[in-house]
């Protein structure tokens, strides 16, 4: 038996949806506590399975992870007890591979299993490894484990073939204690990368160019651990904003950082969405029926985020006319399309292009979440549909949306967690 969501849709939703801390910012920041001994207090951490999984991995390496309250953690690093990150823990989540850079910074040595994660495409770690080599790390792969060792880490220049978020974060963590200066060109610019840099700089790291594609990192001998608060999750914010638009502005979203979501917001404006953001609270002024279809292409930040491709597709299904979404980041990221079509959507796929013909509404059905964001798109569709929708395999959704059932119930949704055979 596995968990599913049962949604009795078509209800009027009204109220405030609050955005929690960013999972994709919290994970690398948790990992960065490996770099230096000391005590860390991390606030605004989302209460998610991925955080619990990563906590187990940190504990397996010798750190003490204590949950002080729902969103605050105390991490104590008294030194690593092992330099091996095992397959059993790393396979559960791709972000686990980030421990490699942090372990190299700590001990000049690391043995890390090749990772697992969502089934949305091949995401190889070759960029991570090429970057480590530029810092003087000798690498080999044996029996599914990457072995890395250096006499000492030395600054170097590395140009990314593609602005990979994970590789950028991993190499930043290795470079903060490398001798000399490391230059990273075509680095990922996501707000989550920026948050990691800000966290490291708050401890005495010397990273220049934060938020740009060119990072200059001057290695330091020691970092000084302290307290840090994680940024709000821009993908959760985007998902909630889409819900607000779908329900004609009766939902407000609290915890929106405008500069983190500019490409997303500009696409909403192109659709005809009128909104205001005051003190981090997003309000929609337009009705769903006023909007027009557009074309969207997913791109690395600051382009349109691939993580909002499936939720915005749900919105586009309910807009008059014909829209298009081109997916350029992950090759398998249209797996939610057959499920939305089961709910009455009219979407055709041609390679990396989805053509969307607007419909009046979704119809309730039993569907299956193939990944985290696909799950969010199906929940949005279920909330709008008349009748009972069952969304299976919601363990994917649990990985990225904190307390989602409670948050939706507070604004009037008829949604509950049930057990199914799927």
C-alpha positions as CSV (number, residue, x, y, z in Angstrom):
1,X,0.0,0.0,0.0
2,X,1.2,3.5,-0.9
3,X,0.0,7.0,-0.1
4,X,-2.2,8.9,-2.5
5,X,-4.2,12.1,-2.4
6,X,-8.0,11.9,-2.7
7,X,-9.3,15.3,-4.0
8,X,-13.0,16.2,-4.2
9,X,-12.5,19.1,-6.6
10,X,-14.5,22.1,-7.7
11,X,-14.6,23.7,-4.3
12,X,-14.2,27.5,-3.8
13,X,-10.7,28.1,-2.4
14,X,-9.9,31.3,-0.5
15,X,-7.2,32.4,1.9
16,X,-3.4,32.6,2.2
17,X,-0.9,29.9,1.1
18,X,2.4,30.4,2.9
19,X,5.7,29.5,1.2
20,X,8.2,27.6,3.3
21,X,12.0,27.4,3.0
22,X,13.6,26.3,-0.2
23,X,14.5,22.6,-0.4
24,X,17.0,23.2,-3.2
25,X,18.7,25.8,-1.1
26,X,18.6,23.9,2.2
27,X,20.1,20.7,0.8
28,X,23.5,22.1,-0.3
29,X,23.7,24.3,2.8
30,X,23.2,21.2,5.0
31,X,25.9,19.5,3.0
32,X,28.2,22.5,3.5
33,X,28.3,21.9,7.2
34,X,30.6,19.0,6.4
35,X,33.4,21.5,5.4
36,X,34.3,22.9,8.8
37,X,34.1,21.7,12.4
38,X,31.7,23.6,14.7
39,X,28.0,24.2,15.5
40,X,25.5,25.4,12.9
41,X,22.0,26.7,13.5
42,X,19.9,26.6,10.3
43,X,16.5,28.2,10.2
44,X,13.5,28.2,7.8
45,X,14.4,24.6,6.8
46,X,11.4,22.9,5.0
47,X,10.0,19.9,6.8
48,X,10.5,17.4,4.0
49,X,11.6,13.8,3.4
50,X,14.7,14.9,1.5
51,X,16.0,16.8,4.5
52,X,15.4,13.7,6.7
53,X,17.3,11.6,4.1
54,X,20.2,14.0,4.0
55,X,20.3,14.2,7.8
56,X,20.8,10.5,7.9
57,X,23.7,10.8,5.4
58,X,25.4,13.5,7.4
59,X,25.0,11.4,10.6
60,X,26.5,8.4,8.7
61,X,29.6,10.6,8.2
62,X,29.9,11.5,11.9
63,X,27.9,14.7,12.2
64,X,25.1,15.2,14.8
65,X,21.9,16.5,13.4
66,X,19.2,17.7,15.8
67,X,15.8,19.1,14.9
68,X,15.1,21.9,17.3
69,X,11.6,22.7,16.0
70,X,9.7,22.0,12.8
71,X,11.9,24.3,10.7
72,X,15.1,24.8,12.7
73,X,18.1,22.4,12.8
74,X,21.3,22.3,14.9
75,X,24.2,20.5,13.2
76,X,27.3,19.7,15.1
77,X,30.5,18.8,13.2
78,X,33.1,17.3,15.5
79,X,35.0,15.8,12.6
80,X,34.2,13.2,10.0
81,X,34.1,9.5,11.2
82,X,34.3,8.2,7.7
83,X,35.1,9.5,4.2
84,X,32.7,7.0,2.5
85,X,29.2,8.1,1.5
86,X,27.4,4.8,0.9
87,X,25.2,3.7,-1.9
88,X,22.3,2.9,0.5
89,X,21.9,6.6,1.4
90,X,23.2,8.4,-1.8
91,X,20.9,6.4,-4.1
92,X,17.8,7.9,-2.5
93,X,18.5,11.4,-3.7
94,X,20.7,13.1,-6.3
95,X,21.6,16.0,-4.0
96,X,23.6,13.5,-1.8
97,X,26.4,13.6,-4.4
98,X,27.1,17.2,-3.2
99,X,28.9,15.7,-0.2
100,X,31.9,15.0,-2.4
101,X,32.9,18.7,-2.7
102,X,32.4,19.3,1.0
103,X,34.3,16.2,2.0
104,X,37.2,17.1,-0.3
105,X,37.3,20.6,1.3
106,X,37.3,19.0,4.8
107,X,39.8,16.1,4.2
108,X,41.2,16.3,0.7
109,X,39.7,12.9,0.2
110,X,36.2,11.4,-0.5
111,X,34.6,8.2,-1.7
112,X,31.0,8.8,-2.8
113,X,28.5,6.5,-4.5
114,X,27.1,7.5,-7.8
115,X,23.6,9.0,-7.2
116,X,19.9,8.3,-7.7
117,X,16.9,10.6,-7.7
118,X,13.8,11.5,-9.9
119,X,13.3,9.7,-13.2
120,X,13.2,12.9,-15.3
121,X,16.3,12.2,-17.4
122,X,20.0,11.3,-17.3
123,X,21.8,13.8,-15.1
124,X,25.4,12.6,-15.2
125,X,28.1,13.8,-12.8
126,X,30.8,14.4,-15.4
127,X,30.8,18.2,-14.9
128,X,31.3,17.7,-11.2
129,X,34.3,15.5,-11.8
130,X,35.9,17.7,-14.4
131,X,35.7,20.6,-12.0
132,X,37.3,18.6,-9.2
133,X,40.1,17.7,-11.5
134,X,40.8,21.4,-12.1
135,X,41.3,21.7,-8.4
136,X,44.0,19.0,-8.4
137,X,41.8,16.0,-7.4
138,X,42.8,12.6,-8.7
139,X,39.7,10.6,-9.5
140,X,38.7,7.1,-10.3
141,X,35.4,5.2,-10.5
142,X,35.4,1.7,-8.9
143,X,32.4,-0.5,-8.3
144,X,29.9,2.4,-8.6
145,X,31.8,4.7,-6.3
146,X,33.8,7.8,-7.2
147,X,37.1,8.0,-5.4
148,X,38.7,11.4,-5.1
149,X,41.9,12.4,-3.4
150,X,44.4,15.4,-3.5
151,X,47.6,16.2,-1.7
152,X,46.0,19.6,-1.4
153,X,43.3,21.4,-3.2
154,X,44.6,24.2,-5.5
155,X,42.6,26.9,-7.2
156,X,42.0,26.6,-10.9
157,X,39.8,27.9,-13.7
158,X,36.9,25.9,-14.9
159,X,34.4,26.7,-17.7
160,X,31.1,24.8,-17.4
161,X,29.8,23.3,-20.7
162,X,26.3,23.8,-19.2
163,X,25.4,25.8,-16.1
164,X,24.7,22.8,-13.9
165,X,23.3,23.8,-10.5
166,X,24.6,20.6,-8.7
167,X,28.1,20.8,-10.3
168,X,28.4,24.5,-9.5
169,X,27.5,23.9,-5.9
170,X,29.8,20.9,-5.5
171,X,32.8,22.8,-7.0
172,X,32.1,25.9,-4.9
173,X,32.2,23.8,-1.7
174,X,35.5,22.2,-2.7
175,X,37.0,25.5,-3.8
176,X,36.3,27.6,-0.6
177,X,39.3,26.0,1.1
178,X,41.5,25.4,-1.9
179,X,44.9,27.2,-2.0
180,X,44.7,30.3,-4.3
181,X,41.9,31.5,-6.5
182,X,39.3,29.5,-8.3
183,X,37.5,31.0,-11.3
184,X,34.2,29.4,-12.4
185,X,32.8,30.6,-15.8
186,X,29.3,29.9,-17.0
187,X,28.4,28.9,-13.5
188,X,24.7,28.3,-12.5
189,X,23.0,31.5,-11.4
190,X,20.0,30.1,-9.6
191,X,18.9,31.8,-6.3
192,X,19.7,28.5,-4.5
193,X,23.4,28.7,-5.7
194,X,23.4,32.3,-4.5
195,X,22.1,31.2,-1.1
196,X,24.8,28.7,-0.7
197,X,27.4,31.3,-1.6
198,X,25.9,33.8,0.9
199,X,25.9,31.1,3.6
200,X,29.6,30.3,3.0
201,X,30.5,34.0,2.9
202,X,28.7,34.5,6.2
203,X,31.2,32.0,7.6
204,X,34.2,33.9,6.2
205,X,34.5,32.4,2.7
206,X,35.6,34.8,0.0
207,X,33.3,34.3,-3.0
208,X,32.9,37.2,-5.4
209,X,30.4,37.6,-8.3
210,X,27.6,35.9,-6.2
211,X,24.4,35.7,-8.4
212,X,26.4,36.0,-11.7
213,X,27.8,33.4,-14.1
214,X,31.4,34.2,-13.1
215,X,32.4,33.3,-9.6
216,X,35.8,34.1,-8.1
217,X,36.6,32.1,-5.0
218,X,39.7,32.9,-2.9
219,X,40.4,29.9,-0.7
220,X,40.6,30.5,3.1
221,X,42.1,28.3,5.8
222,X,39.2,28.3,8.1
223,X,35.4,29.0,8.1
224,X,33.5,30.1,11.3
225,X,30.2,28.3,11.6
226,X,27.1,30.2,12.8
227,X,23.4,30.8,12.2
228,X,21.7,31.1,8.8
229,X,18.1,31.4,7.5
230,X,17.2,29.6,4.2
231,X,15.5,31.6,1.4
232,X,11.8,30.9,0.6
233,X,11.2,28.2,-2.1
234,X,10.5,30.0,-5.4
235,X,9.1,26.8,-7.0
236,X,6.6,26.3,-4.3
237,X,5.8,30.1,-4.6
238,X,5.3,29.6,-8.3
239,X,3.0,26.6,-7.8
240,X,0.9,28.5,-5.3
241,X,0.8,31.6,-7.6
242,X,-0.6,29.3,-10.4
243,X,-3.3,28.1,-7.9
244,X,-4.1,31.7,-7.1
245,X,-4.6,32.5,-10.9
246,X,-6.6,29.3,-11.4
247,X,-9.0,30.3,-8.6
248,X,-9.5,33.9,-9.8
249,X,-7.3,35.6,-7.2
250,X,-9.2,34.4,-4.1
251,X,-5.9,32.9,-2.9
252,X,-3.0,35.0,-1.8
253,X,0.6,33.8,-1.6
254,X,2.9,34.8,1.3
255,X,6.7,34.5,1.0
256,X,7.3,35.6,-2.6
257,X,10.7,37.1,-3.5
258,X,10.1,39.0,-6.7
259,X,13.7,39.0,-8.0
260,X,13.9,35.1,-7.7
261,X,10.9,34.7,-10.0
262,X,11.3,37.3,-12.7
263,X,11.2,35.1,-15.8
264,X,8.1,33.3,-14.4
265,X,6.3,36.5,-13.5
266,X,7.1,38.1,-16.9
267,X,5.5,35.0,-18.6
268,X,2.4,35.5,-16.4
269,X,2.3,39.2,-17.5
270,X,2.5,38.0,-21.2
271,X,-0.6,35.8,-20.5
272,X,-2.4,38.9,-19.2
273,X,-2.1,38.3,-15.5
274,X,-2.2,41.5,-13.4
275,X,-0.9,41.2,-9.9
276,X,0.7,43.0,-7.0
277,X,3.4,42.0,-4.5
278,X,3.4,43.9,-1.2
279,X,5.6,42.8,1.7
280,X,6.2,39.5,0.0
281,X,2.4,38.8,-0.4
282,X,1.3,38.1,-4.0
283,X,-2.3,39.0,-5.0
284,X,-3.9,38.4,-8.5
285,X,-6.1,41.1,-9.8
286,X,-7.3,39.3,-13.1
287,X,-9.7,36.5,-13.7
288,X,-8.6,33.2,-15.4
289,X,-11.1,33.8,-18.2
290,X,-9.2,37.0,-19.1
291,X,-5.9,35.2,-20.0
292,X,-4.5,34.3,-23.4
293,X,-2.2,31.4,-24.4
294,X,1.5,32.0,-24.9
295,X,4.7,30.1,-25.8
296,X,7.2,29.1,-23.1
297,X,10.7,27.7,-23.4
298,X,12.4,26.3,-20.3
299,X,16.0,27.6,-19.8
300,X,18.6,27.7,-17.1
301,X,18.2,30.6,-14.6
302,X,17.4,33.4,-15.2
303,X,15.2,31.8,-17.9
304,X,11.9,30.0,-17.3
305,X,12.5,27.3,-14.7
306,X,11.9,23.7,-15.8
307,X,10.5,23.0,-12.3
308,X,7.5,25.2,-13.1
309,X,6.9,23.7,-16.5
310,X,4.4,21.1,-15.4
311,X,2.4,23.3,-13.0
312,X,2.1,26.1,-15.6
313,X,1.0,23.6,-18.2
314,X,-2.0,22.8,-15.9
315,X,-2.9,26.5,-16.0
316,X,-2.4,26.8,-19.8
317,X,-4.9,23.9,-20.3
318,X,-7.6,26.2,-18.9
319,X,-6.8,29.2,-21.1
320,X,-8.6,29.8,-24.4
321,X,-6.6,29.2,-27.6
322,X,-3.4,27.2,-28.3
323,X,-0.2,27.4,-26.2
324,X,3.2,25.8,-26.5
325,X,5.9,24.7,-24.0
326,X,9.3,23.7,-25.2
327,X,11.4,21.7,-22.6
328,X,15.1,22.2,-23.1
329,X,16.5,21.0,-19.7
330,X,15.3,17.4,-19.1
331,X,14.4,14.9,-21.8
332,X,11.7,13.0,-19.8
333,X,9.8,15.9,-18.3
334,X,6.5,15.5,-20.1
335,X,5.5,12.3,-18.2
336,X,2.6,14.2,-16.6
337,X,1.0,14.9,-20.1
338,X,-0.8,11.5,-20.5
339,X,-2.2,12.0,-17.0
340,X,-3.5,15.5,-17.7
341,X,-5.0,14.2,-20.9
342,X,-6.8,11.5,-18.8
343,X,-8.3,14.5,-16.9
344,X,-9.7,16.0,-20.2
345,X,-6.7,18.1,-21.3
346,X,-5.8,18.4,-25.0
347,X,-2.0,18.2,-25.1
348,X,0.0,16.8,-28.0
349,X,3.7,16.0,-27.7
350,X,6.3,16.3,-30.5
351,X,9.8,15.6,-29.2
352,X,10.5,18.4,-26.7
353,X,7.4,20.4,-27.6
354,X,4.0,20.3,-26.0
355,X,1.1,21.9,-27.9
356,X,-1.8,22.8,-25.5
357,X,-5.4,23.4,-26.7
358,X,-7.4,25.1,-24.0
359,X,-10.4,23.3,-22.5
360,X,-13.3,24.6,-20.2
361,X,-12.3,22.5,-17.2
362,X,-10.6,19.2,-16.2
363,X,-12.6,16.1,-15.4
364,X,-11.8,14.1,-12.3
365,X,-9.9,10.8,-12.8
366,X,-7.4,8.5,-11.2
367,X,-3.9,9.5,-12.1
368,X,-0.2,8.9,-11.2
369,X,2.6,11.3,-10.3
370,X,5.8,10.4,-12.2
371,X,7.9,13.0,-10.4
372,X,7.7,15.8,-7.9
373,X,6.5,18.7,-10.1
374,X,4.3,16.4,-12.2
375,X,2.5,15.6,-8.9
376,X,2.0,19.3,-8.2
377,X,0.5,19.8,-11.7
378,X,-2.0,16.9,-11.2
379,X,-3.1,18.2,-7.7
380,X,-3.8,21.6,-9.3
381,X,-5.9,19.9,-11.9
382,X,-7.7,17.8,-9.3
383,X,-8.6,20.9,-7.2
384,X,-10.2,22.5,-10.3
385,X,-12.1,19.3,-11.5
386,X,-15.7,18.5,-10.5
387,X,-15.7,15.1,-8.7
388,X,-13.2,12.8,-7.1
389,X,-9.6,12.7,-8.3
390,X,-7.0,10.2,-6.9
391,X,-3.4,11.2,-7.3
392,X,-1.2,8.1,-6.8
393,X,2.5,7.9,-5.9
394,X,2.5,11.2,-4.0
395,X,5.7,10.3,-2.2
396,X,7.2,12.3,-5.0
397,X,5.2,15.4,-3.9
398,X,6.2,14.9,-0.3
399,X,9.8,15.5,-1.4
400,X,9.1,19.1,-2.3
401,X,5.9,20.5,-0.8
402,X,5.9,20.9,2.9
403,X,2.6,20.2,4.7
404,X,0.7,20.5,1.5
405,X,-2.6,18.8,2.6
406,X,-2.9,21.0,5.7
407,X,-2.1,24.2,3.7
408,X,-4.7,23.4,1.1
409,X,-7.4,22.4,3.7
410,X,-6.9,25.8,5.4
411,X,-8.0,27.5,2.2
412,X,-11.1,25.3,1.7
413,X,-9.8,22.3,-0.3
414,X,-11.4,18.9,0.2
415,X,-8.2,16.8,0.1
416,X,-7.0,13.9,2.2
417,X,-4.2,11.4,2.2
418,X,-5.3,7.8,1.6
419,X,-3.7,4.4,1.0
420,X,-4.0,2.7,-2.4
421,X,-2.5,-0.3,-4.2
422,X,-1.0,1.8,-7.0
